[in-house]
Amino acid sequence: MKRRTLPIAAALAATTALLLTACGSGDDKASGNDKAADADQGTKTPTASASASGVPAEDKQDGVDVSLSKDVNLVFDWAKPKDKNEAAAMDDAENFLRAIYRGVDKRTTKEAAVATYATDGGLKYADAQINSYIEGSWTVTGTRRHYDATARSTTNGKSVEVAFCSDSTKFYGKEIETGKVLKTKPSLADFDYFKIVMVKLPTADDLWQASKVYVQTKAAKCQ
């Protein structure tokens, strides 16, 4: 069975908090298909320190190692917005996803990158994802593509919603013990639509953390 993003409702309670919406949607709340990690939009200073050596400079963001195994490729096929805050939030949304799969690879929720790029509901989401792989004795392999991204700031400039599609048709689970790749035929279940609320860390320049994560699974609009 292919391992992919877990429906959040299976691991976490649904939130009733308002969600920033993409321009023109006309909907100020998460839809009935969205699953969410419940949390406030507050930020917390990262407590874990980054591992030092052996990582190319481009794989160290904010002094934190976000490199992945050679057989894992997260592709972010989108252009950055002109707004400085929105561009920085989008960069760190990418790092948040890298941090999750680095945690999967290292088999720990205590990965420094997770502590850096996640807080509150984002941290709960990351922990749930990583623990699901640890408990199943799986890791990941292949390519997951992210595309059709949008970013929208709140009026106070302290949070940005980054929304995008993901395609996991070439992204698979792999058994730790046997190395067997768990492939399945491509289907609608390979497509998810994410809305990640990023909040600015007041004590760091241009560092944004995932505070809330909403995932619409089997997202036909992403096919």
N, C-alpha and C positions, 0 to 999 in steps of 0.2 A: 504494500500500500504506500502510495506517495505521501510524504509528510509535507504539509504546507501550513500556512497561517491558520492557527486555531480560531474558530469562532469564539469571540471573547466572552460571550454569555456563558459558555461552558465552564469558564474558570473564574469569572468575575461578575459582580452584580452590575446591572445596567445603570447608567447614570441618568439623572434627570436634569443635569446642568444644560444650559443653552450652548449650542454649538455655533461657532462662526460659520457662515455659509458663503459659498462661492458667489461671485457677483451674478445677479440676474436670476438666482434660483428661487427667490421669494419664499424661502423656508428657513425659519430661524431656529429650528430644532433638528436634532438628529432624526432621520427617518426611522420607520419601524424596522427596516432591514439593517440598520447600523447597530453594531455591538460595541460597547465602550467600557473602558476602565474608569471607575468612579474616583474622582479626586478634585481637589481645589487647584487653582491655577498658580499657586505659590511656587517659589523656587527654593531649592536647597543647594548649598555649596557642596560640590563633590568631595567625598571623603577618601576615595581610593586614589593612590598615586599610580602613575603610569609605569609600566615595565620599560626598561631602558633600551637594550641593545638589539642589533641585528635587523632593524627595520629601516627600509629606505625612507628618506626624508618626506616623500610625498605621502607616505602611509602614517605619518604622525601629525594628527590634527590637534591643535591646542595642547601640544606636548603629550598626547595620548595615542597609544598604538591602536590603530583601527584596521590593521592589515588582516587579510583572510588567507585561508589555504589556497594553493595554486589552482585547485579544482573547483573553487567557488568564485563566481563572478556576478557581482551585483552591478547592473548597468542602469545608469540614470540618464535617460534619453530625453533631456529637456533643457530649455534655455533658462538662464537666470533672469529674474526681473530686474528692472533698473533701480528700484527702491533698495537702498542699502540694507535696511533691516530685513526686508523680505528675502533678499538674496542670501544674507547671513543665516536666516532661519531655515531656508531651503537647504543650504549647505549642511547645517547641523541635523536636519531631518535625514539626510543621506547618512551622516555619521551615526545617527541613532540606529538605523537599520543595520549598518555595518557592525555596530557594537553588539547587537543581538546575535548575529551569526558568528561573531568572534566568541561570544559567550558559549554558543552551541559548540563551536570547535574546541574551545578550551574546557568545556563541560563544567562551567561554573557561572552562577548569577553574580558573583563578586568581581567580575571583570571591571577593570578601571574605566574602560570606555563606557560601559553601561552606567556607572556612577556619574560619569561626566555629562552624558547626553540625555539622561532620563531623570525625571522627578515625578513624584505622586503617581497619577494614573499611568504615565508612560513607564515608570519603573515597575509597576504591577504587571503591565502588559509584557515588558521584556522578561521579567522573572517567569511569568506563566509560559511564554514561548520556550525559553531556555529549559525550564524544568520538564516540559513535555518531551523534549528530545532526550534529556538525561534519563528520565524514567523509562523511556522506550528503548534505550540503548541505540539511538540513531544519531547520525550527524547529517550534513547536507552536502550535495555536490551538484554541479551544473551552473546554469545561468538563469538569473531572474531579472527581467527587464521592467523598469519603472518609466512611465511616460504620461503624457497629457497632464502635466502638473500645472496647478494654479496656486497663487499665494495671495492672501488678503490680511491686512493689518487691522487691529482694533483702532479706535480713534485715539486712545492714549499711547499707542505705539509699543505697548509692553507685551503684546502677544500677536502671533501670526498663525493663521491656519494654512497649512500646506496640504493640498489635496492632490491625489494622483491615482493612476491605475497601476496594477502590477500583473505581469504575465509569467506564470510559473510552469508553462508547458515544457520547459527544458530544465526545470529545477526539481531535484529529487531528494528523497531521503536515502540514507545509506546505513546499513547495519554496521555498528562498530566492530563487533566480533568477527563477522565473516567478510566484511567489505562489499557485500551484495548491494547493488543499486536497486532501489525499489521503484521501478518505472511503471507508469500507467499510460493509457491512451489519453491524448489531450482532450479536454472537455471544458465545459463552462466552469467547473469547479476550480480550474487553474487561474481564473481571473478574479481579482479582488479590487475594490475601490477603497482607498485610504483617505481619512481626514485626520491629520495630526496637528494638535494645537501646540505650538512652540512658544515658550515663554523665555524672556531675556533674563539671564542671571545678572543681578545688579552688581555683583562683586567682580565681574570679569568683562573685559572688552569683547564684544561681538560673540559671546558664547550663549547659545540658545539651547534649551532643554525641552524634550517632549514631555508635555504635561498631561495630555489626554490623547487617546488613540481610539478612533472609530474605524471599524472595518465592515464594509458591505461585501459579503462573500457571494460567489456566483454572480458577479457583476456583468450583466449582458452588455452594458454600455462600454465596457473595456475590451470587448472582443474586436 
